[in-house]
Amino acid sequence: MKAIVYDRPGSFTLAEIPTPRPGARDVLLRVIVAGVCGTDLHLHDGEFGPSYPLIPGHEVVGEVVERGSEVTQVEVGDRVTFDNTAACGHCDECRRARPAFCRYIIAQGVNAPGGFAEFVVTSGDRCFVVNDLDPEVAVFAEPIACVVHGLDVLALKPGADVLLFGAGPTGLVLAELLAKSGAGMLTVAAPTAAKLAFAAEHGADRTVQVRREGGFADDLLALTSGRGFDVVIDATGALGVLEHAIPLTRTGGTVFVYGMTAEAAMLPIAPYEVFRRELTIKGSFAQQFSFDRALEALRNGRVDTAGMVTHRFTLEEYAEALAAVADSSCIKAVIRPGGVS
């Protein structure tokens, strides 16, 4: 089969490798579509804990073409998506119900073979049948699961005045679910007008176009008559945005770090400001116990992904897919190993 294979950071080839065989509890999937996200850019640079050789791709929808002898959850021919992580269930983090921090976690697309390939093997008990969903809708299950977990961590108070930085796929999903889970006023700030228009259609009460080079903090603060926002969320991972988060947060409010920065990035914080104004700083990592809720949000329309897939690529165009994700004109890029129709 064909697959994208990294041998070290920044170095990949489109390789011809043996098609994997499923074990007794596994299924072999023909990959229909795999989402490309900001995490893949970090993995390309060697961040986020990759193991080599690596086949990336952790947002996957595929067709079951073979199943192991002990698999009963799915049938051959089913269309499925899957939770790309498998925790041991026994380490100290697992025992505290934090499987994303498992000491021995297997994360397909990170330290185990992922979906930027013609075929992928995964565990049958981590599959979710999505025969009722279009593949380019079901491919959002993993990123939405991450957002749902993020909202679990945030524990938003009803009526909160929320400022959300970022209108990429994660920012747009956050906007949709924040608007439907109690935000009193939701302001989305981003540099791209087209994405802000999309955010306005998907739950944002107010959108503000901000400059990438900064200089927007005073204008945003003025929207609250100088009080600040109850919650400030960064879904960009940009230090130029994060440095404004605390000044824009109301006394007693919460700064929510959702976007992924470079591993070596450092953010100066004045501890006295956190102390004096009783601020809370929270972070959210990956997804935990939220995949089923993500699919429910897609099925009941709480999250509407229509129009979010803006760029489609083949495996041969993987480099172009990475470039698209880094481009502000792209909302969501996907790879279709079988060809782009």
N, C-alpha and C positions, 0 to 999 in steps of 0.2 A: 504494500500500500504506500501511498504518498503521505508524507507528514513533514511539518516544520520541526526541525531538530536543532537545538542549541548545543554547542559543545563548550561554550564559555560566554560570559557577558558580551552582548553586542554582536555575537557571531552565530549565525544560523544558516542552514541550507534547507532546500526542499529535497528531502531524501526519499529514496525508495527503500523501505524496511519491511520485514516480515509482518503480516497481519497478525495481531495478537490473538491468542486463544482464550476463551473464557474458562475459569475454573468451575467447580460444581455449584458455587453460589453466585456466579457472575453472569453477566450478559454481554454479548458483543453487539455494539451499535454501529450502524452506518450513520455517520454524522451528516445531518441535514443542514444545520446552521449552528454556528458558534459565534458568540458575541466577543468583540474586542473592546477592552476597557482600559482605563488609566492604569490599573494594576499591571496590565501586560507591558505598558511602557516602563514601569519600574522593574519588572522582571527582565526586560530587554537589557536594562542597565546593570543587572546583577543584584538588584535589591529585592527585598521581601522573601528571602530565604530559598532561592532556587537550588535544585539539585541537578547535576548534569550527568549524562545527556538528558536534555529536557524537551518534551513536547508540551508547549503551553496550551492555553485554552481551557477556561474553567466555567464558561457559560454555554452549555451544550444542549442541543435537542437532537435526538437521533431516532432511528428506527431499529427495533430489536430484530436482528437477523439470526441470532443463535442464543440459546440460553443453556446454562448449566443444569445438571440433572436434579439439583435441589431447589431450583428457582420456581416459585409458584406465584409470585406477585405480578408478573407480566407474561404476556404471550408473544410469540414470534409474530412480527407484523405490527405490534403496538408502537406508537410514537411516544417517546418518553423524554423527560428531562431528569436530571439527577443532582442531588447534593454532592458536590465535589469533595467534601471532607469526610474523613472517617477517624473518629477518636477512639482511643484504646478503651475508655470506660473505667479504667482502674487507677490512673495516676492521681496525684493530689489535686490537680486542676479539674479533672473529670469528676472527682468525688465532690467537688464544690459546684457542680453543674456549670462548668465553663469549658465545654468541649473544644471551642476554638483555640484554647490555650493548652490543649493536651500536649504532654511532653513528647508523645510519639505519633503525632497527628500525620495522617496521610492526606495530602491536598493535591488532587489531580489538577494538572496545569501549573503546579508550583514545585512539588518534590516527587511527583508521580505523573505518568503519561496523561496528557489532557486531550482536548478536542480539536486542535488545529491539525487534523489528520482526516483521512478518509474513513477510518474506523477507530473506535475506542472501546476498551473493556472497562466496565464498572460493576460494582456490587448490585445484585438484583434488589436487595432490601433498601438501597438508597435511591431507587428509581420512583418517579411519579408519572403515571400515565396521563398524557395530554392529547389524546386523540381528538378531543373537542376543541382544541386551541390551534390556531395557525402557528406554524413553527416560529415565525418572526414575532409572535406575541409570547409564546412559551419561553423564548430565549431570554426574556426579561425576568424569569422566575428567580434566578440567583441574585441579581442586583436588587430586586425588590425585597428579597429575603434579608439582605444586608440592611436596607432601609427600615424594614419592620423591626429588626433587632435594634437598630439605632433609636427608633422611637420608644422601644422598651426601656433603653438606657436613659433617654432624655426625660421620660415621665412628664410630659408636657402638662402644665396646669391649664384648665379651661379658661379661655379668655385672654391668654397671654399674647402680648404684642411681640411678634417674631420677625427678625431680620434674617433672611437666608441669602448668603453669597453663593452664586453659582447657578447656572441654568443649563448644565449638561444633562445627560440622562439621569444621573443620581439626583441632581438638584431638582429636576422636573418631577421625578417620582416623590421626592421629599415634599415638594410643594403640594402635590395632589393629596398626599396622605396627611400632611399638617393641616391643610384646609378642612379636611373631613374628620379631624380628630381633636378639635377644640381650639385651634388658634383663633384669637379674637380679631387680629389684624395681621395679615401676612404680607411682608414686603420682600420682594425678590430683587436683588441687585446683581447685575452682570454687565459685561462690556458689549455684548452682541445683541443688537436690536431685534433680530429675527427670533432669537431664543427667548428674549423677554416677552415678545408677543405670544409665543407658545406658552410661556409660564402664565400669562394673563388668561389664556383660554383654559388653563388647567388648575385654577384655584388661587392664584396670587391676587390679593386685593389691590396691590400697588406694585408697580415695577419701576426701577430706577436704573438708568444706564450709567455705569461708572467707568472711569478711565483706568486702564491697566496700570498706568504709572502712579496711581494714587491721587491724593488731593480731593477725596470725596467725603471724608469723614464728617466735616462740618455740615454739609448739605444733608447727609443722612440723619445726623443728630437733630437738626432743625425740624425734621418730620415729627419728632416726639417732643417738641418744645423744650429741647435740651435735657429731658429726663433720661433718655436712653431706652433701649429695647429690653423687655423682660428676658428674651432669649436671642442670642446672636449665634447663628450656625454658619460654619465655613464648610462648603462642599467643593472647594477649589484646590486645597492643598498649597495655596500660594502664600508665602510669607508676607508679601505686600498687602494681602488682605487680612491675614491673621493678626498682624501688628495693630490693626484698628479695632479688634474685637473687644478688648477690655474697655477702652474708652467709649465704645458705643453701647456698652451693657449697663442697664439700669442698676442702681444699688439693690442688692439682694437677688440679682439676676444670674443667668447661666450662660457661659460660653461653651459651645458645643463644637468640638473638633471632629469633624466627620471626614473631610477630605484628606487624602494621603500626601504628605510632604515627602521630599527626599529624606532618606534615613539620617543623613548627616546634618540636616537643617536644624538650626537653633533659633528659638524665639525668646528675646529678652522679656521678662515679666517682672513687674514691681510687686514683690510679695506684700508690701504694705498696702497697696491698692486692693489686693484680694482680701486682706485682713480687714482693712478699715471699712470697706463697703460690703463685706460678707458675700463675696462673689463665689460662684461655684464653677469649676472647670471640669467638663466631662469629655470623654472620648468614646468612640465606638469602633469595634474591630470586627469585620466580617459578619457572619450570621450564625445564630444559634437558636434552635427550636423555632424557626420562623418560616421554613420553606413551604409548609402546607398553607400558612396564612398568606404568603405571597401569591400562591396560585389561586387562592380564594379571592384575593383582591383583583386579580386579572379576570376571573370568571364572573364576578358580580359587578364589574365596571368601576370599582373604587379607584383603580388605576387604569387609565386609558392610554395605551401606547401608540395609537394610530398616528402615523406620520413621524414617529421618533427614529425609525431606521432610515437614515438618509444616505448611507454609503454601503455598497455591497461589493465583495471582492472574492476572488478564487484563492486557493492556496498559493498559486503562482504569483499572486499579487499581494502577498503578505506584507512586504515592505511598504507598499502603498497604503495598506490598511493601518499600519502603525503611524504613518505620516498623517493620515486622515484624523485619527484620534487626537493628535496633537494640534489639529487645525480648528480654529474657532467656528468654522462654518459647519462642522460635523456635529450632529447630535449623537447618533449611535451608528457605529460601523459593525458589520457582521462579515463572517467568512462563510461561504457556501462551497464546500469541497466538490460537490457535484456539478458546479457551474452556476453562474448567475443568469437567471431567466428574466 
